[in-house]
Amino acid sequence: MKPLGFHVSHTYGLTEVGPALVCEWQAKWNNLPSQDQSKIMARQGINSVSLAHMDVKDLNTMISVPRDGKTMGEVVLKGSTVMKGYFKNPKATAEAFRNGWFATGDIGVIHPDGYLEIKDRSKDVIISGGENISSVELESVLYSHPRVLEAAVVAMPHPVWGESPCAFLAIKKNSDGKCDDLNEADIIAYCRTKLPHYMVPKKVEFIPELPKTSTGKIQKFQLRELARNFVVSETFPSEKSGQVNANTEIQGRQAQPARLASSRL
């Protein structure tokens, strides 16, 4: 949009808080490549003048996460613009606040410069073998594929890791007006060049259009219902390769239900 003369400011807010954060642009970023500028602009930023405090914490301990841009926790807010509570719903109000902090339900990281970046909604984080996978981060990689029109990632059952990513895609037509020239293997191979192995979707489902609300928000709950019926056949690592192979058996050993470590979130 910048070449068209638009000056974009990224802000973040909630119904319960109002405008809360802004990605305050710094002049030193003007000389960065456009791709790097876009990554910075995607951050939610720092608290605005109307909000007293913003942080990312482990809700189990209420300890702030390190400002390393990697360690995830829940975004919490505090200030005079935060609501007093939900109308006639003390239970929901109690669940929303922790030691005076409003828990947004968004999972994020704090970069060394103090800027917040949201990685996912807490209910959308995929926990695979104890690893937290951000559906938003995986979706951004899928959107970078030139043929992907719409993308959404949800959790699906996995016999080894408990959960694994499942991608739903709507594809752009090629020059011949067809979409069937792109398959699941192509998308998985593309993701493997850009993501750690554990983040790569174990299944890719192509649909004409993703389900949306009247305002255009993707209805992930419908996709989760579909993904619950998908089955991934995967086996444990062999002693030689140390790798997990999908849709095959290794030395005749079929995968068994996983015993997962607890998530840190």
VEXVEXLUM-407931 format. One record per atom (N, C-alpha, C): residue number from 1; x, y, z. Coordinates in steps of 0.1 Angstrom, whole numbers, always signed. Example, Ala and Ser with C-alpha at 12.3 -4.5 7.8 and 13.67 -1.06 7.14 Angstrom:
2
koldo / X / Y / Z
1 / +132 / -57 / +78
1 / +123 / -45 / +78
1 / +132 / -33 / +78
2 / +128 / -22 / +71
2 / +137 / -11 / +71
2 / +129 / +0 / +79
//
This chain:
265
koldo / X / Y / Z
1 / +8 / -12 / +0
1 / +0 / +0 / +0
1 / +8 / +13 / +0
2 / +21 / +11 / +5
2 / +29 / +23 / +6
2 / +32 / +30 / -8
3 / +35 / +22 / -18
3 / +37 / +28 / -31
3 / +25 / +36 / -36
4 / +13 / +32 / -31
4 / +1 / +39 / -35
4 / -1 / +52 / -27
5 / +8 / +55 / -18
5 / +6 / +67 / -10
5 / +0 / +66 / +3
6 / -3 / +54 / +7
6 / -10 / +52 / +20
6 / +0 / +51 / +31
7 / -2 / +58 / +42
7 / +6 / +57 / +54
7 / -1 / +48 / +64
8 / +4 / +36 / +67
8 / -3 / +26 / +75
8 / +2 / +27 / +89
9 / -7 / +27 / +99
9 / -3 / +26 / +113
9 / -10 / +14 / +119
10 / -3 / +5 / +125
10 / -9 / -7 / +131
10 / -12 / -5 / +145
11 / -25 / -7 / +149
11 / -29 / -5 / +163
11 / -36 / -18 / +167
12 / -37 / -19 / +180
12 / -43 / -31 / +186
12 / -53 / -27 / +198
13 / -64 / -33 / +198
13 / -73 / -31 / +209
13 / -84 / -42 / +211
14 / -91 / -41 / +221
14 / -102 / -50 / +224
14 / -114 / -43 / +229
15 / -126 / -49 / +228
15 / -138 / -43 / +233
15 / -137 / -40 / +248
16 / -130 / -49 / +255
16 / -129 / -47 / +270
16 / -119 / -36 / +274
17 / -111 / -32 / +264
17 / -100 / -22 / +267
17 / -101 / -9 / +259
18 / -105 / -11 / +246
18 / -105 / +0 / +237
18 / -91 / +0 / +230
19 / -87 / +11 / +224
19 / -74 / +12 / +218
19 / -63 / +10 / +228
20 / -54 / +1 / +226
20 / -44 / -2 / +237
20 / -30 / -1 / +232
21 / -26 / -6 / +220
21 / -12 / -6 / +216
21 / -11 / +0 / +202
22 / +1 / +5 / +199
22 / +3 / +10 / +186
22 / +18 / +7 / +182
23 / +20 / +3 / +170
23 / +33 / +0 / +165
23 / +39 / +14 / +161
24 / +45 / +20 / +171
24 / +51 / +34 / +169
24 / +63 / +33 / +160
25 / +62 / +39 / +148
25 / +73 / +37 / +138
25 / +85 / +46 / +142
26 / +97 / +40 / +139
26 / +109 / +47 / +143
26 / +117 / +50 / +130
27 / +122 / +62 / +129
27 / +129 / +67 / +117
27 / +140 / +58 / +112
28 / +147 / +51 / +122
28 / +158 / +42 / +118
28 / +154 / +30 / +110
29 / +141 / +27 / +110
29 / +136 / +16 / +102
29 / +133 / +20 / +87
30 / +133 / +32 / +84
30 / +130 / +37 / +70
30 / +140 / +31 / +60
31 / +152 / +28 / +64
31 / +162 / +24 / +54
31 / +163 / +9 / +53
32 / +154 / +2 / +61
32 / +154 / -13 / +60
32 / +147 / -18 / +47
33 / +151 / -30 / +42
33 / +143 / -35 / +31
33 / +128 / -36 / +34
34 / +120 / -35 / +23
34 / +106 / -35 / +25
34 / +100 / -47 / +32
35 / +106 / -59 / +30
35 / +102 / -71 / +37
35 / +104 / -70 / +52
36 / +116 / -64 / +56
36 / +119 / -63 / +70
36 / +109 / -52 / +76
37 / +106 / -42 / +69
37 / +97 / -32 / +74
37 / +83 / -38 / +76
38 / +79 / -47 / +67
38 / +66 / -53 / +69
38 / +66 / -62 / +81
39 / +77 / -69 / +84
39 / +77 / -77 / +96
39 / +76 / -69 / +109
40 / +83 / -57 / +109
40 / +82 / -48 / +121
40 / +68 / -42 / +122
41 / +62 / -38 / +111
41 / +49 / -32 / +111
41 / +38 / -42 / +116
42 / +41 / -55 / +114
42 / +32 / -66 / +118
42 / +31 / -67 / +134
43 / +41 / -61 / +141
43 / +40 / -62 / +155
43 / +30 / -52 / +161
44 / +24 / -56 / +172
44 / +14 / -48 / +178
44 / +20 / -36 / +185
45 / +32 / -36 / +189
45 / +40 / -25 / +194
45 / +40 / -22 / +209
46 / +38 / -10 / +213
46 / +39 / -6 / +226
46 / +26 / +0 / +231
47 / +24 / +2 / +244
47 / +12 / +7 / +249
47 / +10 / +22 / +245
48 / -2 / +26 / +242
48 / -6 / +39 / +239
48 / -6 / +48 / +251
49 / -8 / +61 / +250
49 / -8 / +70 / +262
49 / -20 / +67 / +271
50 / -31 / +61 / +265
50 / -43 / +58 / +273
50 / -42 / +46 / +281
51 / -32 / +38 / +279
51 / -30 / +25 / +287
51 / -18 / +26 / +295
52 / -19 / +22 / +308
52 / -8 / +24 / +317
52 / +3 / +13 / +315
53 / -2 / +1 / +314
53 / +8 / -10 / +314
53 / +4 / -21 / +304
54 / +15 / -27 / +298
54 / +13 / -39 / +289
54 / +24 / -48 / +292
55 / +22 / -61 / +292
55 / +32 / -71 / +295
55 / +28 / -84 / +289
56 / +38 / -94 / +288
56 / +35 / -107 / +284
56 / +40 / -116 / +296
57 / +31 / -124 / +301
57 / +34 / -132 / +313
57 / +30 / -146 / +312
58 / +37 / -154 / +320
58 / +32 / -168 / +322
58 / +21 / -168 / +332
59 / +9 / -171 / +328
59 / -3 / -169 / +337
59 / -2 / -178 / +349
60 / +6 / -189 / +349
60 / +7 / -198 / +360
60 / +15 / -192 / +371
61 / +25 / -184 / +368
61 / +34 / -178 / +378
61 / +32 / -163 / +378
62 / +26 / -157 / +368
62 / +25 / -142 / +367
62 / +39 / -136 / +366
63 / +49 / -143 / +361
63 / +62 / -138 / +358
63 / +63 / -134 / +344
64 / +69 / -122 / +341
64 / +71 / -117 / +328
64 / +81 / -126 / +320
65 / +78 / -128 / +307
65 / +86 / -137 / +299
65 / +99 / -128 / +295
66 / +110 / -135 / +292
66 / +122 / -128 / +287
66 / +119 / -120 / +275
67 / +125 / -108 / +273
67 / +123 / -100 / +261
67 / +133 / -105 / +250
68 / +130 / -117 / +245
68 / +139 / -122 / +235
68 / +132 / -125 / +222
69 / +120 / -121 / +221
69 / +112 / -123 / +208
69 / +109 / -137 / +205
70 / +111 / -146 / +215
70 / +109 / -160 / +212
70 / +100 / -167 / +223
71 / +102 / -163 / +236
71 / +95 / -169 / +246
71 / +80 / -164 / +247
72 / +71 / -173 / +245
72 / +57 / -169 / +245
72 / +50 / -169 / +258
73 / +40 / -160 / +260
73 / +32 / -159 / +272
73 / +19 / -153 / +268
74 / +11 / -150 / +278
74 / -2 / -143 / +274
74 / -1 / -128 / +276
75 / -7 / -121 / +267
75 / -7 / -106 / +267
75 / -16 / -102 / +278
76 / -11 / -93 / +287
76 / -19 / -88 / +298
76 / -18 / -73 / +298
77 / -29 / -66 / +302
77 / -30 / -52 / +302
77 / -36 / -46 / +315
78 / -32 / -34 / +318
78 / -36 / -28 / +330
78 / -37 / -13 / +328
79 / -48 / -7 / +333
79 / -49 / +8 / +332
79 / -63 / +12 / +333
80 / -66 / +25 / +333
80 / -79 / +31 / +336
80 / -89 / +29 / +325
81 / -84 / +25 / +313
81 / -93 / +22 / +302
81 / -98 / +8 / +301
82 / -92 / -1 / +310
82 / -97 / -15 / +310
82 / -110 / -15 / +318
83 / -119 / -24 / +313
83 / -132 / -25 / +318
83 / -132 / -29 / +333
84 / -142 / -26 / +340
84 / -144 / -31 / +354
84 / -148 / -45 / +355
85 / -155 / -50 / +345
85 / -160 / -64 / +345
85 / -171 / -66 / +335
86 / -174 / -78 / +333
86 / -185 / -82 / +324
86 / -199 / -80 / +331
87 / -208 / -74 / +324
87 / -221 / -71 / +330
87 / -228 / -83 / +336
88 / -231 / -83 / +349
88 / -238 / -94 / +356
88 / -232 / -108 / +354
89 / -219 / -108 / +352
89 / -212 / -121 / +350
89 / -199 / -121 / +358
90 / -200 / -122 / +372
90 / -188 / -122 / +380
90 / -179 / -134 / +378
91 / -184 / -145 / +373
91 / -175 / -156 / +370
91 / -166 / -153 / +359
92 / -171 / -148 / +348
92 / -163 / -145 / +336
92 / -153 / -133 / +340
93 / -158 / -124 / +348
93 / -149 / -113 / +352
93 / -137 / -118 / +360
94 / -140 / -128 / +369
94 / -129 / -133 / +378
94 / -119 / -141 / +369
95 / -124 / -148 / +359
95 / -115 / -155 / +350
95 / -106 / -146 / +341
96 / -112 / -134 / +338
96 / -105 / -125 / +329
96 / -93 / -117 / +336
97 / -93 / -116 / +349
97 / -83 / -108 / +356
97 / -74 / -117 / +365
98 / -61 / -114 / +365
98 / -51 / -121 / +373
98 / -43 / -110 / +380
99 / -44 / -109 / +393
99 / -37 / -99 / +401
99 / -38 / -85 / +395
100 / -50 / -82 / +391
100 / -52 / -68 / +386
100 / -49 / -66 / +371
101 / -44 / -77 / +365
101 / -41 / -76 / +351
101 / -52 / -83 / +343
102 / -56 / -76 / +332
102 / -66 / -82 / +323
102 / -59 / -91 / +313
103 / -63 / -104 / +313
103 / -58 / -114 / +304
103 / -65 / -114 / +291
104 / -58 / -111 / +280
104 / -65 / -108 / +267
104 / -69 / -121 / +260
105 / -62 / -132 / +263
105 / -64 / -145 / +256
105 / -55 / -145 / +243
106 / -47 / -135 / +241
106 / -37 / -135 / +230
106 / -23 / -140 / +235
107 / -17 / -148 / +227
107 / -4 / -153 / +230
107 / +7 / -145 / +222
108 / +17 / -140 / +229
108 / +26 / -131 / +222
108 / +40 / -132 / +228
109 / +49 / -124 / +222
109 / +63 / -123 / +226
109 / +67 / -109 / +228
110 / +77 / -106 / +235
110 / +82 / -92 / +236
110 / +96 / -92 / +230
111 / +98 / -83 / +221
111 / +112 / -82 / +214
111 / +121 / -74 / +223
112 / +134 / -75 / +221
112 / +144 / -68 / +229
112 / +141 / -53 / +229
113 / +135 / -47 / +219
113 / +132 / -33 / +219
113 / +119 / -29 / +226
114 / +113 / -39 / +232
114 / +101 / -37 / +240
114 / +88 / -38 / +232
115 / +89 / -40 / +219
115 / +77 / -41 / +211
115 / +70 / -55 / +212
116 / +57 / -55 / +213
116 / +50 / -67 / +214
116 / +46 / -73 / +201
117 / +46 / -86 / +199
117 / +42 / -92 / +187
117 / +33 / -104 / +191
118 / +20 / -104 / +187
118 / +11 / -114 / +190
118 / +13 / -126 / +180
119 / +14 / -138 / +186
119 / +17 / -150 / +178
119 / +4 / -158 / +175
120 / -6 / -157 / +185
120 / -18 / -165 / +183
120 / -28 / -162 / +194
121 / -40 / -167 / +192
121 / -50 / -168 / +203
121 / -46 / -180 / +211
122 / -48 / -180 / +224
122 / -45 / -191 / +233
122 / -52 / -204 / +229
123 / -64 / -202 / +224
123 / -72 / -214 / +220
123 / -68 / -220 / +207
124 / -60 / -212 / +199
124 / -55 / -216 / +186
124 / -41 / -222 / +186
125 / -34 / -221 / +197
125 / -20 / -226 / +198
125 / -21 / -241 / +197
126 / -13 / -247 / +188
126 / -12 / -262 / +186
126 / -1 / -267 / +195
127 / -4 / -277 / +203
127 / +7 / -283 / +212
127 / +10 / -296 / +207
128 / +22 / -297 / +200
128 / +26 / -310 / +194
128 / +38 / -315 / +200
129 / +37 / -326 / +208
129 / +48 / -332 / +215
129 / +55 / -322 / +225
130 / +46 / -314 / +231
130 / +52 / -304 / +240
130 / +56 / -291 / +234
131 / +57 / -290 / +221
131 / +61 / -278 / +214
131 / +49 / -270 / +211
132 / +50 / -257 / +214
132 / +39 / -247 / +210
132 / +40 / -242 / +196
133 / +31 / -245 / +188
133 / +31 / -241 / +174
133 / +21 / -229 / +172
134 / +25 / -218 / +167
134 / +17 / -207 / +164
134 / +10 / -209 / +151
135 / -3 / -210 / +151
135 / -11 / -211 / +138
135 / -9 / -198 / +130
136 / -8 / -187 / +136
136 / -6 / -174 / +128
136 / +7 / -174 / +121
137 / +18 / -179 / +127
137 / +31 / -179 / +121
137 / +31 / -189 / +109
138 / +24 / -201 / +111
138 / +23 / -210 / +100
138 / +15 / -205 / +89
139 / +4 / -198 / +92
139 / -5 / -192 / +82
139 / +3 / -181 / +74
140 / +12 / -174 / +80
140 / +19 / -163 / +73
140 / +28 / -170 / +63
141 / +34 / -181 / +66
141 / +43 / -188 / +56
141 / +34 / -193 / +45
142 / +23 / -199 / +48
142 / +14 / -204 / +37
142 / +9 / -192 / +28
143 / +6 / -181 / +34
143 / +2 / -169 / +26
143 / +13 / -164 / +17
144 / +26 / -167 / +20
144 / +37 / -163 / +12
144 / +38 / -171 / -1
145 / +31 / -183 / -2
145 / +31 / -191 / -14
145 / +23 / -183 / -25
146 / +28 / -182 / -37
146 / +22 / -174 / -47
146 / +8 / -179 / -51
147 / +5 / -191 / -48
147 / -8 / -196 / -53
147 / -19 / -197 / -42
148 / -15 / -194 / -29
148 / -24 / -194 / -18
148 / -32 / -182 / -17
149 / -46 / -183 / -18
149 / -55 / -172 / -17
149 / -60 / -170 / -2
150 / -63 / -181 / +4
150 / -68 / -181 / +18
150 / -61 / -192 / +25
151 / -58 / -190 / +38
151 / -52 / -201 / +46
151 / -56 / -200 / +61
152 / -59 / -212 / +66
152 / -62 / -213 / +81
152 / -56 / -226 / +86
153 / -50 / -225 / +98
153 / -44 / -237 / +104
153 / -50 / -240 / +117
154 / -54 / -252 / +119
154 / -60 / -257 / +132
154 / -53 / -270 / +136
155 / -56 / -274 / +149
155 / -50 / -286 / +154
155 / -59 / -298 / +149
156 / -52 / -309 / +146
156 / -58 / -322 / +144
156 / -52 / -333 / +152
157 / -59 / -343 / +155
157 / -53 / -354 / +163
157 / -41 / -361 / +157
158 / -32 / -365 / +165
158 / -20 / -371 / +160
158 / -17 / -383 / +169
159 / -14 / -395 / +163
159 / -12 / -407 / +172
159 / +1 / -406 / +180
160 / +11 / -398 / +176
160 / +24 / -398 / +183
160 / +25 / -385 / +191
161 / +22 / -374 / +185
161 / +24 / -361 / +191
161 / +12 / -355 / +198
162 / +1 / -361 / +198
162 / -11 / -356 / +204
162 / -19 / -347 / +195
163 / -12 / -336 / +191
163 / -18 / -327 / +181
163 / -8 / -324 / +170
164 / -13 / -320 / +158
164 / -4 / -316 / +147
164 / -11 / -306 / +139
165 / -4 / -298 / +131
165 / -11 / -287 / +123
165 / -18 / -293 / +111
166 / -29 / -288 / +109
166 / -37 / -291 / +97
166 / -40 / -278 / +90
167 / -37 / -277 / +77
167 / -39 / -265 / +69
167 / -51 / -266 / +60
168 / -59 / -256 / +60
168 / -70 / -255 / +50
168 / -67 / -244 / +41
169 / -67 / -247 / +28
169 / -63 / -237 / +18
169 / -73 / -235 / +7
170 / -75 / -222 / +3
170 / -82 / -219 / -9
170 / -71 / -214 / -19
171 / -71 / -219 / -31
171 / -60 / -217 / -40
171 / -64 / -208 / -52
172 / -55 / -200 / -56
172 / -57 / -191 / -68
172 / -56 / -200 / -80
173 / -64 / -196 / -90
173 / -64 / -204 / -103
173 / -52 / -200 / -111
174 / -47 / -210 / -118
174 / -35 / -208 / -127
174 / -39 / -201 / -140
175 / -30 / -199 / -149
175 / -33 / -192 / -161
175 / -44 / -199 / -170
176 / -46 / -212 / -168
176 / -56 / -219 / -175
176 / -69 / -220 / -167
177 / -70 / -212 / -156
177 / -82 / -212 / -148
177 / -85 / -224 / -140
178 / -74 / -232 / -137
178 / -75 / -244 / -129
178 / -68 / -243 / -116
179 / -72 / -251 / -106
179 / -65 / -252 / -93
179 / -59 / -265 / -90
180 / -62 / -275 / -99
180 / -58 / -289 / -95
180 / -44 / -292 / -98
181 / -36 / -282 / -103
181 / -22 / -285 / -105
181 / -13 / -284 / -93
182 / -19 / -279 / -82
182 / -12 / -278 / -69
182 / -17 / -289 / -60
183 / -8 / -296 / -53
183 / -13 / -307 / -44
183 / -7 / -306 / -30
184 / -11 / -315 / -22
184 / -7 / -314 / -8
184 / +9 / -315 / -6
185 / +15 / -324 / -14
185 / +29 / -326 / -13
185 / +37 / -313 / -17
186 / +31 / -305 / -27
186 / +38 / -293 / -30
186 / +38 / -283 / -19
187 / +27 / -282 / -12
187 / +26 / -273 / -1
187 / +35 / -277 / +11
188 / +35 / -290 / +14
188 / +43 / -295 / +25
188 / +58 / -293 / +22
189 / +62 / -295 / +9
189 / +76 / -293 / +5
189 / +80 / -278 / +7
190 / +70 / -269 / +3
190 / +73 / -255 / +4
190 / +75 / -251 / +19
191 / +66 / -256 / +27
191 / +67 / -253 / +42
191 / +80 / -258 / +48
192 / +85 / -269 / +43
192 / +97 / -275 / +49
192 / +110 / -266 / +46
193 / +109 / -258 / +35
193 / +120 / -249 / +32
193 / +120 / -237 / +41
194 / +109 / -235 / +49
194 / +108 / -222 / +56
194 / +105 / -224 / +71
195 / +102 / -236 / +75
195 / +98 / -239 / +89
195 / +106 / -251 / +95
196 / +107 / -251 / +108
196 / +112 / -263 / +115
196 / +102 / -275 / +111
197 / +108 / -287 / +112
197 / +100 / -299 / +107
197 / +87 / -300 / +116
198 / +88 / -298 / +129
198 / +76 / -300 / +137
198 / +65 / -291 / +134
199 / +67 / -279 / +128
199 / +57 / -269 / +124
199 / +50 / -272 / +111
200 / +56 / -281 / +103
200 / +51 / -283 / +90
200 / +37 / -290 / +91
201 / +27 / -286 / +83
201 / +14 / -293 / +84
201 / +15 / -308 / +80
202 / +8 / -316 / +88
202 / +8 / -330 / +85
202 / -3 / -334 / +75
203 / -12 / -324 / +73
203 / -22 / -326 / +63
203 / -26 / -312 / +58
204 / -29 / -312 / +44
204 / -33 / -300 / +38
204 / -46 / -303 / +30
205 / -56 / -296 / +34
205 / -70 / -298 / +28
205 / -73 / -286 / +19
206 / -77 / -289 / +6
206 / -80 / -278 / -3
206 / -95 / -277 / -3
207 / -100 / -265 / -2
207 / -115 / -262 / -2
207 / -117 / -249 / -11
208 / -128 / -248 / -17
208 / -131 / -236 / -26
208 / -130 / -223 / -19
209 / -135 / -223 / -6
209 / -135 / -210 / +1
209 / -136 / -213 / +16
210 / -128 / -206 / +24
210 / -128 / -208 / +39
210 / -141 / -203 / +45
211 / -147 / -209 / +55
211 / -159 / -204 / +61
211 / -157 / -191 / +69
212 / -165 / -181 / +67
212 / -163 / -168 / +73
212 / -176 / -163 / +79
213 / -174 / -154 / +88
213 / -186 / -147 / +94
213 / -190 / -136 / +84
214 / -201 / -128 / +88
214 / -205 / -118 / +79
214 / -195 / -106 / +78
215 / -186 / -105 / +88
215 / -176 / -95 / +87
215 / -163 / -100 / +81
216 / -162 / -112 / +76
216 / -151 / -117 / +69
216 / -141 / -125 / +78
217 / -144 / -127 / +91
217 / -135 / -134 / +100
217 / -136 / -149 / +97
218 / -125 / -156 / +96
218 / -125 / -171 / +93
218 / -131 / -178 / +106
219 / -140 / -187 / +103
219 / -146 / -195 / +114
219 / -139 / -207 / +117
220 / -129 / -206 / +125
220 / -120 / -218 / +127
220 / -127 / -229 / +135
221 / -137 / -226 / +142
221 / -144 / -237 / +149
221 / -150 / -247 / +140
222 / -154 / -243 / +128
222 / -159 / -252 / +118
222 / -148 / -261 / +112
223 / -136 / -255 / +110
223 / -125 / -262 / +105
223 / -120 / -272 / +115
224 / -120 / -268 / +128
224 / -116 / -278 / +139
224 / -125 / -290 / +139
225 / -138 / -288 / +137
225 / -147 / -300 / +136
225 / -143 / -309 / +124
226 / -140 / -303 / +113
226 / -136 / -311 / +102
226 / -123 / -319 / +105
227 / -113 / -312 / +111
227 / -100 / -317 / +113
227 / -100 / -329 / +124
228 / -110 / -329 / +132
228 / -111 / -339 / +142
228 / -113 / -353 / +136
229 / -119 / -353 / +124
229 / -122 / -366 / +117
229 / -110 / -370 / +108
230 / -100 / -362 / +107
230 / -88 / -366 / +99
230 / -79 / -375 / +107
231 / -73 / -385 / +100
231 / -64 / -394 / +106
231 / -50 / -394 / +100
232 / -40 / -392 / +108
232 / -26 / -393 / +103
232 / -20 / -405 / +108
233 / -15 / -413 / +99
233 / -8 / -425 / +102
233 / +7 / -422 / +103
234 / +13 / -423 / +115
234 / +27 / -420 / +116
234 / +33 / -429 / +127
235 / +46 / -432 / +125
235 / +52 / -442 / +133
235 / +64 / -435 / +141
236 / +69 / -442 / +151
236 / +79 / -437 / +159
236 / +92 / -437 / +152
237 / +102 / -429 / +156
237 / +115 / -429 / +149
237 / +122 / -442 / +149
238 / +129 / -445 / +138
238 / +138 / -457 / +138
238 / +151 / -454 / +146
239 / +158 / -464 / +150
239 / +170 / -462 / +158
239 / +181 / -456 / +149
240 / +180 / -459 / +136
240 / +191 / -455 / +127
240 / +189 / -441 / +122
241 / +176 / -438 / +118
241 / +174 / -425 / +112
241 / +171 / -414 / +122
242 / +164 / -418 / +133
242 / +160 / -408 / +143
242 / +149 / -399 / +138
243 / +143 / -402 / +126
243 / +132 / -394 / +120
243 / +119 / -401 / +121
244 / +108 / -393 / +121
244 / +95 / -399 / +121
244 / +90 / -399 / +106
245 / +85 / -410 / +101
245 / +80 / -410 / +88
245 / +65 / -411 / +87
246 / +59 / -403 / +80
246 / +44 / -403 / +79
246 / +40 / -413 / +69
247 / +28 / -419 / +72
247 / +21 / -429 / +63
247 / +29 / -441 / +60
248 / +39 / -445 / +69
248 / +47 / -457 / +67
248 / +48 / -464 / +80
249 / +53 / -476 / +80
249 / +57 / -483 / +92
249 / +72 / -485 / +92
250 / +78 / -484 / +104
250 / +92 / -486 / +105
250 / +95 / -498 / +113
251 / +101 / -508 / +106
251 / +104 / -521 / +113
251 / +91 / -527 / +119
252 / +80 / -525 / +112
252 / +67 / -531 / +117
252 / +61 / -525 / +129
253 / +66 / -514 / +134
253 / +61 / -508 / +147
253 / +51 / -497 / +143
254 / +39 / -499 / +147
254 / +29 / -488 / +144
254 / +29 / -479 / +156
255 / +26 / -466 / +153
255 / +26 / -456 / +164
255 / +15 / -459 / +175
256 / +19 / -455 / +187
256 / +10 / -457 / +198
256 / +6 / -443 / +204
257 / -4 / -443 / +212
257 / -8 / -430 / +217
257 / +3 / -423 / +225
258 / +4 / -410 / +223
258 / +16 / -403 / +229
258 / +14 / -400 / +244
259 / +25 / -398 / +251
259 / +25 / -393 / +264
259 / +32 / -379 / +264
260 / +24 / -369 / +265
260 / +29 / -355 / +262
260 / +34 / -348 / +274
261 / +44 / -340 / +272
261 / +48 / -331 / +283
261 / +38 / -319 / +284
262 / +37 / -313 / +295
262 / +27 / -302 / +297
262 / +32 / -290 / +290
263 / +23 / -282 / +284
263 / +27 / -270 / +278
263 / +31 / -260 / +288
264 / +40 / -250 / +284
264 / +44 / -240 / +293
264 / +34 / -229 / +294
265 / +23 / -229 / +285
265 / +14 / -218 / +285
265 / +2 / -222 / +294
//
